[in-house]
Amino acid sequence: MSLREKIEQEIRECGPIPFSRYMEMCLYDPELGYYSRNAEQFGKAGDFYTSSDVHAVFGRLLARQFDEMLACIWEARLRLIVMELGPGRGLFAQDVLDWSEKKFPEFFRALHYSLSESSPRLREKLQEILKTAF
């Protein structure tokens, strides 16, 4: 059954669906969704690329900003939590974490970095790459 047929079947069985449900099916259907397929979506050879695909400088700059943010709240002994939504291949997270560990060790120790990825396939890849649970 094609994705179109699955969507049509759901509409027949349940009635009209909101756009959010349509996009959820298009992107995250376990067998046919965009992020579930085996094709390489990211990078210059893929469908799109982001600043993290181009160079690590974006992650490095934000790591510096996060370090400055921690300095502002450090007296309260708070941890800084960074939640990245839709991390893709994890390049940004990798850049932030690697640069922070190297250049801002105090910040790195206080950092709790979380990833929120809807695609089971990408979550598996991220766990392999970053060796982290999220």
Accessible surface in RSA format (square Angstrom, percent):
REM  Atomic radii and reference values for relative SASA: ProtOr
REM  Chains: A
REM  Algorithm: Lee & Richards
REM  Probe-radius: 1.40
REM  Slices: 20
REM RES _ NUM      All-atoms   Total-Side   Main-Chain    Non-polar    All polar
REM                ABS   REL    ABS   REL    ABS   REL    ABS   REL    ABS   REL
RES MET A   1   140.64  72.8  72.69  48.1  67.95 161.8  77.95  66.3  62.69  83.1
RES SER A   2    53.82  45.5  44.01  58.7   9.81  22.6  47.03 100.1   6.79   9.5
RES LEU A   3    37.16  20.7  33.91  24.3   3.25   8.2  33.91  23.8   3.25   8.7
RES ARG A   4   176.38  74.1 170.60  87.0   5.78  13.8  63.58  86.9 112.80  68.4
RES GLU A   5    85.19  48.9  84.21  63.7   0.99   2.3  28.35  54.8  56.84  46.4
RES LYS A   6    53.71  26.2  50.25  30.8   3.46   8.2  39.17  35.3  14.54  15.5
RES ILE A   7    17.58  10.0  17.58  13.1   0.00   0.0  17.58  12.7   0.00   0.0
RES GLU A   8    65.29  37.5  63.17  47.8   2.12   5.0  27.55  53.3  37.74  30.8
RES GLN A   9    60.11  33.6  60.11  43.9   0.00   0.0  12.35  26.3  47.76  36.2
RES GLU A  10    34.85  20.0  32.01  24.2   2.84   6.8  14.42  27.9  20.43  16.7
RES ILE A  11    72.27  41.1  69.18  51.5   3.09   7.4  69.18  49.8   3.09   8.4
RES ARG A  12   174.74  73.4 138.47  70.6  36.27  86.4  77.71 106.2  97.03  58.8
RES GLU A  13   123.50  70.9  84.79  64.1  38.71  92.2  40.90  79.1  82.60  67.4
RES CYS A  14    96.40  72.9  58.07  64.8  38.32  90.1  27.25  69.0  69.14  74.6
RES GLY A  15    23.15  28.5   0.00   N/A  23.15  28.5  20.98  57.6   2.16   4.8
RES PRO A  16   131.57  95.9 108.58  99.0  22.99  83.6 111.68  92.2  19.89 123.6
RES ILE A  17    34.17  19.4  11.23   8.4  22.94  55.3  13.05   9.4  21.12  57.3
RES PRO A  18    87.56  63.8  75.42  68.8  12.13  44.1  86.94  71.8   0.62   3.8
RES PHE A  19   146.92  73.5 134.93  83.6  11.99  31.2 138.55  84.0   8.38  24.0
RES SER A  20    79.73  67.4  66.63  88.9  13.10  30.2  53.29 113.5  26.44  37.0
RES ARG A  21    76.36  32.1  75.21  38.3   1.16   2.8  25.66  35.1  50.70  30.7
RES TYR A  22    90.24  42.1  90.24  51.3   0.00   0.0  48.02  36.1  42.22  52.0
RES MET A  23    64.52  33.4  64.52  42.7   0.00   0.0  57.14  48.6   7.38   9.8
RES GLU A  24    88.84  51.0  84.63  64.0   4.21  10.0  25.78  49.9  63.06  51.5
RES MET A  25    11.95   6.2  10.25   6.8   1.70   4.0  11.95  10.2   0.00   0.0
RES CYS A  26    26.64  20.2  23.28  26.0   3.37   7.9  12.99  32.9  13.65  14.7
RES LEU A  27    48.61  27.1  48.61  34.8   0.00   0.0  48.61  34.1   0.00   0.0
RES TYR A  28    62.25  29.1  53.47  30.4   8.78  22.8  29.06  21.8  33.19  40.9
RES ASP A  29    13.27   9.3   8.45   8.4   4.82  11.4   4.86  11.4   8.42   8.4
RES PRO A  30    98.80  72.0  78.20  71.3  20.61  74.9  80.51  66.5  18.30 113.7
RES GLU A  31   119.48  68.6  96.53  73.0  22.95  54.6  58.01 112.2  61.47  50.2
RES LEU A  32    71.03  39.6  53.22  38.1  17.81  44.8  56.36  39.6  14.67  39.5
RES GLY A  33     0.00   0.0   0.00   N/A   0.00   0.0   0.00   0.0   0.00   0.0
RES TYR A  34    50.42  23.5  45.69  26.0   4.73  12.3  48.30  36.3   2.12   2.6
RES TYR A  35    39.46  18.4  39.46  22.5   0.00   0.0   8.69   6.5  30.77  37.9
RES SER A  36    17.00  14.4   4.60   6.1  12.40  28.6   2.85   6.1  14.15  19.8
RES ARG A  37    87.15  36.6  81.24  41.4   5.91  14.1  44.41  60.7  42.75  25.9
RES ASN A  38   135.89  93.7 112.58 108.8  23.31  56.1  33.41  80.4 102.48  99.1
RES ALA A  39    46.80  43.0  32.05  49.5  14.75  33.6  43.79  61.7   3.02   8.0
RES GLU A  40    87.96  50.5  72.75  55.0  15.21  36.2  47.19  91.3  40.76  33.3
RES GLN A  41     2.96   1.7   2.96   2.2   0.00   0.0   0.00   0.0   2.96   2.2
RES PHE A  42    16.25   8.1  13.51   8.4   2.74   7.1  13.51   8.2   2.74   7.8
RES GLY A  43    10.72  13.2   0.00   N/A  10.72  13.2  10.24  28.1   0.48   1.1
RES LYS A  44   165.46  80.7 133.38  81.8  32.08  76.4  77.66  69.9  87.80  93.5
RES ALA A  45   105.69  97.2  62.38  96.3  43.31  98.5  73.63 103.7  32.06  84.9
RES GLY A  46    21.55  26.6   0.00   N/A  21.55  26.6   2.47   6.8  19.07  42.7
RES ASP A  47    89.38  62.6  54.59  54.3  34.79  82.3  22.35  52.6  67.03  66.8
RES PHE A  48    75.06  37.6  66.77  41.4   8.29  21.6  75.06  45.5   0.00   0.0
RES TYR A  49   109.88  51.3  84.83  48.3  25.06  65.2  43.30  32.5  66.58  82.1
RES THR A  50    71.98  51.2  64.16  65.0   7.82  18.6  62.24  83.6   9.74  14.7
RES SER A  51    57.51  48.6  43.73  58.4  13.78  31.7  39.83  84.8  17.67  24.8
RES SER A  52    16.12  13.6   7.88  10.5   8.25  19.0   4.22   9.0  11.91  16.7
RES ASP A  53    37.28  26.1   7.72   7.7  29.56  69.9   5.29  12.4  32.00  31.9
RES VAL A  54    94.65  62.3  69.09  62.5  25.57  61.6  71.33  62.0  23.33  63.3
RES HIS A  55   102.39  56.0  94.43  65.6   7.96  20.4  70.94  73.1  31.46  36.6
RES ALA A  56    24.50  22.5  19.49  30.1   5.01  11.4  19.97  28.1   4.53  12.0
RES VAL A  57    74.70  49.2  74.70  67.6   0.00   0.0  74.70  64.9   0.00   0.0
RES PHE A  58    88.70  44.4  87.87  54.4   0.83   2.2  88.70  53.8   0.00   0.0
RES GLY A  59     0.10   0.1   0.00   N/A   0.10   0.1   0.00   0.0   0.10   0.2
RES ARG A  60    82.09  34.5  80.53  41.0   1.56   3.7  10.41  14.2  71.68  43.4
RES LEU A  61   107.27  59.7 101.35  72.5   5.92  14.9 102.02  71.7   5.24  14.1
RES LEU A  62    53.55  29.8  53.55  38.3   0.00   0.0  53.55  37.6   0.00   0.0
RES ALA A  63     0.00   0.0   0.00   0.0   0.00   0.0   0.00   0.0   0.00   0.0
RES ARG A  64   131.97  55.4 131.97  67.3   0.00   0.0  26.27  35.9 105.70  64.1
RES GLN A  65    83.03  46.4  81.72  59.7   1.30   3.1  24.95  53.1  58.08  44.0
RES PHE A  66    27.36  13.7  27.36  16.9   0.00   0.0  27.36  16.6   0.00   0.0
RES ASP A  67    38.83  27.2  38.20  38.0   0.63   1.5   0.08   0.2  38.76  38.7
RES GLU A  68    88.62  50.9  84.86  64.2   3.76   9.0  35.82  69.3  52.80  43.1
RES MET A  69    84.84  43.9  80.83  53.5   4.01   9.5  75.45  64.1   9.39  12.4
RES LEU A  70     5.78   3.2   5.78   4.1   0.00   0.0   5.78   4.1   0.00   0.0
RES ALA A  71    72.17  66.4  47.92  73.9  24.26  55.2  54.47  76.7  17.70  46.9
RES CYS A  72   111.03  84.0  73.31  81.8  37.71  88.6  29.74  75.4  81.29  87.6
RES ILE A  73    55.29  31.5  50.98  38.0   4.31  10.4  55.29  39.8   0.00   0.0
RES TRP A  74    81.88  32.9  81.88  39.6   0.00   0.0  70.76  37.7  11.12  18.0
RES GLU A  75   165.68  95.1 139.96 105.9  25.72  61.2  56.86 110.0 108.82  88.8
RES ALA A  76    65.99  60.7  36.80  56.8  29.19  66.4  48.30  68.0  17.69  46.9
RES ARG A  77   166.86  70.1 141.73  72.2  25.13  59.8  62.83  85.9 104.03  63.0
RES LEU A  78    94.26  52.5  91.18  65.2   3.08   7.7  92.98  65.3   1.28   3.5
RES ARG A  79   140.08  58.8 121.73  62.1  18.35  43.7  61.01  83.4  79.07  47.9
RES LEU A  80    18.91  10.5  18.65  13.3   0.26   0.6  18.91  13.3   0.00   0.0
RES ILE A  81   115.16  65.5  91.23  68.0  23.92  57.7  91.23  65.7  23.92  64.9
RES VAL A  82    17.78  11.7  14.42  13.1   3.36   8.1  17.78  15.5   0.00   0.0
RES MET A  83   108.45  56.2  82.51  54.6  25.94  61.8  82.51  70.1  25.94  34.4
RES GLU A  84    27.26  15.6  22.91  17.3   4.34  10.3  16.95  32.8  10.31   8.4
RES LEU A  85   135.78  75.6 112.33  80.4  23.45  58.9 112.55  79.0  23.23  62.5
RES GLY A  86    55.05  67.9   0.00   N/A  55.05  67.9  27.50  75.5  27.55  61.7
RES PRO A  87     9.93   7.2   0.00   0.0   9.93  36.1   1.62   1.3   8.31  51.7
RES GLY A  88    11.23  13.8   0.00   N/A  11.23  13.8  10.65  29.2   0.57   1.3
RES ARG A  89    65.40  27.5  60.71  30.9   4.69  11.2  18.15  24.8  47.25  28.6
RES GLY A  90     0.04   0.0   0.00   N/A   0.04   0.0   0.00   0.0   0.03   0.1
RES LEU A  91    54.29  30.2  52.75  37.7   1.54   3.9  52.84  37.1   1.45   3.9
RES PHE A  92    27.92  14.0  26.72  16.5   1.20   3.1  26.72  16.2   1.20   3.4
RES ALA A  93     0.00   0.0   0.00   0.0   0.00   0.0   0.00   0.0   0.00   0.0
RES GLN A  94    58.63  32.8  58.08  42.4   0.55   1.3   8.78  18.7  49.85  37.8
RES ASP A  95    25.01  17.5  21.29  21.2   3.72   8.8   3.14   7.4  21.87  21.8
RES VAL A  96     0.00   0.0   0.00   0.0   0.00   0.0   0.00   0.0   0.00   0.0
RES LEU A  97    39.61  22.1  39.21  28.1   0.40   1.0  39.49  27.7   0.12   0.3
RES ASP A  98    76.68  53.7  72.90  72.6   3.79   9.0  23.20  54.6  53.48  53.3
RES TRP A  99    53.26  21.4  52.64  25.5   0.61   1.4  48.36  25.8   4.90   7.9
RES SER A 100     0.00   0.0   0.00   0.0   0.00   0.0   0.00   0.0   0.00   0.0
RES GLU A 101   102.71  59.0  92.49  70.0  10.23  24.4  24.03  46.5  78.68  64.2
RES LYS A 102   139.77  68.2 109.54  67.2  30.23  72.0  73.54  66.2  66.23  70.5
RES LYS A 103   111.30  54.3  88.53  54.3  22.77  54.2  33.60  30.2  77.70  82.8
RES PHE A 104    31.52  15.8  26.88  16.6   4.64  12.1  31.52  19.1   0.00   0.0
RES PRO A 105    66.93  48.8  66.12  60.3   0.81   2.9  66.86  55.2   0.07   0.4
RES GLU A 106    92.95  53.4  91.63  69.3   1.32   3.1  31.73  61.4  61.22  50.0
RES PHE A 107     0.39   0.2   0.00   0.0   0.39   1.0   0.00   0.0   0.39   1.1
RES PHE A 108    64.62  32.3  58.55  36.3   6.07  15.8  58.55  35.5   6.07  17.4
RES ARG A 109   168.61  70.8 140.79  71.8  27.81  66.2  75.02 102.5  93.59  56.7
RES ALA A 110     9.10   8.4   3.37   5.2   5.73  13.0   8.99  12.7   0.11   0.3
RES LEU A 111    15.62   8.7   2.06   1.5  13.57  34.1   2.06   1.4  13.57  36.5
RES HIS A 112    83.29  45.5  81.25  56.5   2.03   5.2  52.42  54.0  30.86  35.9
RES TYR A 113    26.92  12.6   7.89   4.5  19.02  49.5   7.89   5.9  19.02  23.5
RES SER A 114    16.89  14.3  15.96  21.3   0.92   2.1   5.91  12.6  10.97  15.4
RES LEU A 115     7.24   4.0   1.54   1.1   5.70  14.3   1.54   1.1   5.70  15.3
RES SER A 116    49.56  41.9  40.95  54.7   8.60  19.8  10.09  21.5  39.47  55.3
RES GLU A 117    12.80   7.3   5.10   3.9   7.70  18.3   1.05   2.0  11.74   9.6
RES SER A 118    68.06  57.5  48.39  64.6  19.67  45.3  18.45  39.3  49.60  69.5
RES SER A 119     0.07   0.1   0.00   0.0   0.07   0.2   0.07   0.1   0.00   0.0
RES PRO A 120    62.51  45.6  60.54  55.2   1.97   7.2  61.54  50.8   0.97   6.0
RES ARG A 121    49.45  20.8  44.65  22.8   4.79  11.4  33.86  46.3  15.58   9.4
RES LEU A 122     2.00   1.1   1.99   1.4   0.01   0.0   1.99   1.4   0.01   0.0
RES ARG A 123    83.98  35.3  83.98  42.8   0.00   0.0  22.42  30.6  61.56  37.3
RES GLU A 124   111.35  63.9 108.69  82.2   2.65   6.3  34.29  66.3  77.06  62.9
RES LYS A 125    67.21  32.8  66.87  41.0   0.34   0.8  47.73  43.0  19.47  20.7
RES LEU A 126     0.06   0.0   0.06   0.0   0.00   0.0   0.06   0.0   0.00   0.0
RES GLN A 127    80.89  45.2  75.35  55.1   5.54  13.2  18.37  39.1  62.52  47.4
RES GLU A 128   122.79  70.5 108.81  82.3  13.98  33.3  49.81  96.3  72.98  59.6
RES ILE A 129    75.65  43.0  54.03  40.2  21.62  52.1  61.08  44.0  14.56  39.5
RES LEU A 130    28.81  16.0   6.89   4.9  21.92  55.1  10.73   7.5  18.07  48.6
RES LYS A 131   175.04  85.4 140.69  86.3  34.34  81.8 114.39 103.0  60.65  64.6
RES THR A 132    47.46  33.8  35.70  36.2  11.77  28.0  25.39  34.1  22.07  33.4
RES ALA A 133    92.53  85.1  66.09 102.0  26.44  60.1  67.06  94.4  25.47  67.5
RES PHE A 134    67.91  34.0   4.18   2.6  63.72 165.8  38.00  23.0  29.91  85.6
END  Absolute sums over single chains surface
CHAIN  1 A     8789.2       7275.9       1513.3       5028.9       3760.4
END  Absolute sums over all chains
TOTAL          8789.2       7275.9       1513.3       5028.9       3760.4
